[in-house]
């Protein structure tokens, strides 16, 4: 446990739950935005974590399969209140998006179309760009502590732009930093905690996926098969939401023919324009396939592995910081993770800042964040209102 018992008692489960329900209802824009809003709430407003601790948890989420921002919420809950906090924070962050997507799926099945939300998103997207930029600026000051880390971050940024695999870049950055620190150290330090590092580098995803196996076409009953498919995906998926789309295309559209290409695209759109985890896309798909039971089982299947992997890895993170080699590895992972966020922010910015109004919204939001420390959730809601009345 990374905090002592008295620190845990300072945060009630109710406060933890309310915070992540609020984040789950207002964090539009994908993982980069979720992470930025969590940093604002738990580092700047509540002082639950230092920036260094926040970076360590962020780096750790990139080393395990599953949705990064959801896993970060689960880590924060564990940090503050142990096992109950782990469950409360994760469930409360996921639940609002699940309920929203579930309702949209019901309307979609009944009416055959999606609600028009382009006007609201027009105003929200520029605001979230400002939120993410502010978070990146603060985290960058903490993570980039030397010229070597700055160079490694620049290299990770270049490789990401060039199209190299995100997970490979993160692991490579950690290994490079660890090797360089070990070579540069005058202490001939062995690895007193090397088993901890090996455990983190080799998460139990392989074992989980091997036990689950390829379930496509293996079971005659749809519901158990549906659950196992999404459990498999949640257990082995690294990377962005686009990787999730590739899994869904392969398993459900091409393999089992349970949904059409058009339905998959509609599901992806729902995941993009609703707040909270993008992985709630599968709630929509589960409902289309098997109604309420399908929505429930698909959601449980995709998110359960995230709770498992965080529960396994969270106790290791404080130990990693006490190991010279593992500490260097985490430093490399952290700067590479920030480089990935920079690329995502650039991509979001290109689609969000399309005219004078959107640029003005982004600048105004940035000014309010920096000058008046306004809560980003209110700024996101204000941006949505501006967009709704403009178009």
VOPAVO-382655 format. One line per 4 residues: number of its first residue (from 0); their letters; for each residue x, y, z of C-alpha. Coordinates in steps of 0.5 Angstrom, whole numbers. Layout:
BEGIN
NUM) a) X Y Z; ...
//
This chain:
BEGIN
0) xxxx) 0 0 0; 3 7 -2; 0 11 3; -1 10 11
4) xxxx) -7 8 14; -8 15 16; -8 18 9; -13 13 7
8) xxxx) -18 15 12; -18 22 10; -21 20 3; -28 17 4
12) xxxx) -31 12 -1; -37 17 -2; -32 22 -4; -28 18 -8
16) xxxx) -35 15 -12; -37 22 -13; -31 25 -16; -31 19 -21
20) xxxx) -38 19 -23; -37 27 -24; -31 25 -29; -35 19 -32
24) xxxx) -40 24 -34; -36 30 -36; -30 27 -39; -31 27 -47
28) xxxx) -26 26 -52; -22 20 -50; -16 17 -46; -12 24 -46
32) xxxx) -17 28 -44; -19 23 -38; -12 23 -36; -12 31 -36
36) xxxx) -18 32 -32; -16 26 -27; -9 30 -26; -13 36 -25
40) xxxx) -17 33 -20; -13 29 -16; -6 32 -16; -8 40 -17
44) xxxx) -14 40 -13; -14 35 -8; -7 33 -7; -8 26 -7
48) xxxx) -2 25 -11; 4 28 -13; 6 29 -20; 11 24 -20
52) xxxx) 6 19 -17; 1 21 -22; 6 19 -27; 8 13 -24
56) xxxx) 1 10 -25; 0 13 -32; 7 9 -34; 4 3 -31
60) xxxx) -2 3 -34; 2 3 -41; 5 -3 -39; -1 -8 -38
64) xxxx) -7 -9 -43; -14 -5 -42; -16 2 -43; -11 6 -40
68) xxxx) -15 12 -37; -20 7 -33; -14 3 -30; -11 10 -28
72) xxxx) -18 11 -24; -17 4 -21; -10 6 -19; -12 12 -16
76) xxxx) -18 9 -12; -13 3 -10; -8 9 -8; -13 12 -3
80) xxxx) -17 7 0; -14 0 -2; -19 -5 -5; -25 -2 -3
84) xxxx) -23 4 -7; -20 0 -13; -27 -2 -14; -31 4 -13
88) xxxx) -27 9 -17; -27 4 -23; -34 2 -23; -36 10 -22
92) xxxx) -32 12 -27; -35 7 -32; -42 7 -30; -44 13 -33
96) xxxx) -42 12 -40; -45 5 -39; -52 7 -38; -51 13 -43
100) xxxx) -49 8 -48; -54 3 -46; -60 8 -47; -57 10 -54
104) xxxx) -57 3 -56; -64 2 -54; -66 8 -58; -62 6 -64
108) xxxx) -65 -1 -64; -72 2 -64; -71 7 -69; -65 5 -73
112) xxxx) -61 11 -72; -56 15 -68; -58 22 -64; -55 28 -68
116) xxxx) -49 31 -63; -45 34 -68; -47 41 -65; -45 40 -58
120) xxxx) -38 36 -60; -37 42 -64; -36 46 -57; -33 41 -53
124) xxxx) -27 39 -57; -24 46 -57; -24 46 -49; -21 39 -48
128) xxxx) -15 41 -52; -14 46 -47; -15 42 -42; -10 36 -44
132) xxxx) -5 42 -46; -5 44 -39; -4 37 -36; 2 36 -41
136) xxxx) 5 42 -39; 5 40 -32; 7 33 -33; 12 35 -38
140) xxxx) 16 39 -33; 16 33 -28; 18 28 -32; 23 31 -36
144) xxxx) 28 32 -31; 35 31 -35; 37 32 -42; 37 25 -43
148) xxxx) 30 24 -42; 28 30 -46; 32 26 -52; 29 20 -50
152) xxxx) 22 23 -50; 24 27 -57; 26 20 -60; 19 17 -58
156) xxxx) 15 23 -61; 19 22 -67; 18 14 -67; 10 15 -66
160) xxxx) 9 20 -71; 13 15 -76; 8 10 -74; 12 5 -70
164) xxxx) 8 1 -65; 6 5 -59; 7 -1 -54; 14 -3 -57
168) xxxx) 16 5 -56; 14 5 -49; 18 -2 -47; 24 0 -51
172) xxxx) 24 7 -48; 24 4 -41; 29 -1 -43; 34 4 -46
176) xxxx) 33 9 -40; 35 3 -35; 41 1 -39; 44 8 -40
180) xxxx) 43 9 -32; 46 2 -30; 52 3 -35; 53 11 -32
184) xxxx) 52 9 -25; 59 8 -21; 55 3 -17; 56 -4 -19
188) xxxx) 49 -5 -17; 45 -12 -18; 38 -12 -18; 35 -13 -11
192) xxxx) 28 -12 -14; 29 -15 -21; 23 -20 -19; 19 -14 -19
196) xxxx) 21 -11 -25; 20 -18 -29; 13 -19 -26; 11 -12 -29
200) xxxx) 15 -13 -36; 11 -20 -36; 4 -19 -34; -1 -25 -33
204) xxxx) -4 -23 -40; -1 -29 -44; -3 -34 -38; -10 -31 -39
208) xxxx) -11 -31 -46; -8 -38 -46; -13 -40 -42; -19 -37 -45
212) xxxx) -16 -39 -52; -20 -37 -59; -27 -37 -57; -30 -36 -64
216) xxxx) -35 -41 -66; -33 -46 -60; -40 -45 -56; -47 -46 -58
220) xxxx) -50 -41 -54; -49 -34 -55; -49 -31 -48; -43 -35 -46
224) xxxx) -39 -34 -52; -40 -27 -52; -38 -26 -45; -31 -30 -47
228) xxxx) -30 -26 -53; -30 -19 -50; -26 -22 -44; -21 -25 -49
232) xxxx) -20 -18 -52; -20 -14 -45; -14 -19 -43; -10 -18 -49
236) xxxx) -11 -11 -52; -6 -6 -52; -6 1 -55; -11 6 -57
240) xxxx) -19 5 -59; -17 4 -66; -14 -3 -64; -21 -5 -60
244) xxxx) -24 -3 -67; -19 -8 -71; -21 -14 -66; -29 -12 -66
248) xxxx) -28 -12 -74; -24 -19 -74; -28 -23 -69; -35 -20 -69
252) xxxx) -36 -17 -77; -32 -22 -81; -31 -28 -76; -38 -29 -73
256) xxxx) -42 -24 -77; -46 -22 -71; -46 -15 -73; -45 -11 -80
260) xxxx) -40 -6 -82; -45 -1 -81; -47 -3 -74; -39 -3 -72
264) xxxx) -38 4 -75; -44 7 -71; -42 3 -65; -35 7 -65
268) xxxx) -39 13 -66; -43 12 -60; -36 11 -56; -33 17 -59
272) xxxx) -39 22 -57; -40 20 -50; -36 21 -44; -32 16 -40
276) xxxx) -28 10 -43; -28 9 -50; -29 2 -49; -36 3 -47
280) xxxx) -37 2 -55; -38 -6 -53; -44 -4 -49; -47 -2 -55
284) xxxx) -45 -8 -59; -47 -13 -54; -54 -10 -54; -55 -10 -61
288) xxxx) -53 -18 -61; -57 -20 -55; -61 -14 -51; -60 -12 -44
292) xxxx) -56 -19 -42; -51 -18 -48; -50 -11 -46; -48 -13 -39
296) xxxx) -44 -19 -41; -40 -15 -46; -39 -9 -41; -37 -14 -36
300) xxxx) -32 -18 -40; -28 -12 -43; -27 -9 -36; -26 -14 -31
304) xxxx) -19 -16 -34; -17 -8 -32; -19 -9 -25; -15 -16 -25
308) xxxx) -9 -13 -28; -9 -7 -23; -10 -11 -17; -4 -15 -19
312) xxxx) 1 -9 -21; -1 -4 -16; 3 -6 -10; 9 -7 -14
316) xxxx) 9 0 -16; 12 3 -10; 17 -3 -10; 19 -1 -17
320) xxxx) 21 6 -14; 26 3 -9; 30 -1 -14; 35 3 -18
324) xxxx) 34 -1 -25; 26 -1 -24; 26 7 -23; 30 8 -29
328) xxxx) 25 4 -33; 19 8 -30; 23 14 -32; 23 12 -39
332) xxxx) 16 9 -40; 13 16 -37; 17 20 -42; 15 16 -48
336) xxxx) 8 16 -45; 7 23 -45; 10 23 -52; 4 19 -54
340) xxxx) 0 24 -51; 3 29 -55; 1 26 -61; -6 24 -59
344) xxxx) -7 32 -57; -4 34 -64; -9 29 -68; -15 32 -63
348) xxxx) -13 39 -65; -13 38 -72; -20 36 -72; -23 41 -67
352) xxxx) -20 47 -68; -23 48 -75; -25 56 -75; -24 62 -71
356) xxxx) -30 60 -66; -26 54 -64; -20 57 -63; -23 62 -59
360) xxxx) -26 57 -55; -19 53 -54; -16 60 -52; -21 62 -47
364) xxxx) -21 55 -44; -14 55 -43; -14 62 -40; -19 60 -35
368) xxxx) -16 54 -33; -9 58 -32; -11 64 -29; -17 63 -25
372) xxxx) -16 55 -24; -23 54 -26; -26 46 -26; -25 43 -33
376) xxxx) -32 40 -32; -35 46 -32; -31 49 -38; -33 42 -42
380) xxxx) -40 43 -40; -40 51 -42; -37 49 -49; -42 44 -50
384) xxxx) -47 49 -49; -44 54 -54; -44 49 -59; -51 47 -58
388) xxx) -53 54 -59; -48 56 -65; -50 51 -70
//
